[in-house]
Amino acid sequence: MAFNGTWKIEKNDNYEKFMEAMGVNVMKRKLGAHDNLKLTIQQDGNKFIVKESSNFRTIDIEFNLGVDFEYSLADGTELTGSWNMEGNKLVGKFTRKDNGKLLTAYREVVGDELVQ
């Protein structure tokens, strides 16, 4: 499958502005900008297993496309939502439990890179 592999974050364009818009405080934004995230993705049809490794934690996340699940960010922010495929893009729509803000994430393999 296209998403299978290990992907390391090489750049974050406008990441701090994004975190600010999501309501993340300034200290957590500064830490988040340097977390050195690495994703290992295993896809089997509609089922995904994603291992997130960073300077702050390592967790395994299992989900099926189109099925809501709960997830917490490294800073403890709790979200609920789901991932779906839209063409070749993996699209995640999540809502913060504490302030109701919507987070939409897009992942797409372009060449040999995972773009988010």
Secondary structure, 3 states (H helix, E strand, C coil): CCCCEEEECCCCCCHHHHHHHCCCCHHHHHHHCCCCCEEEEEEECCEEEEEEECCCCEEEEEEECCCCEEEECCCCCEEEEEEEEECCEEEEEEEECCCCCEEEEEEEEECCEEEC
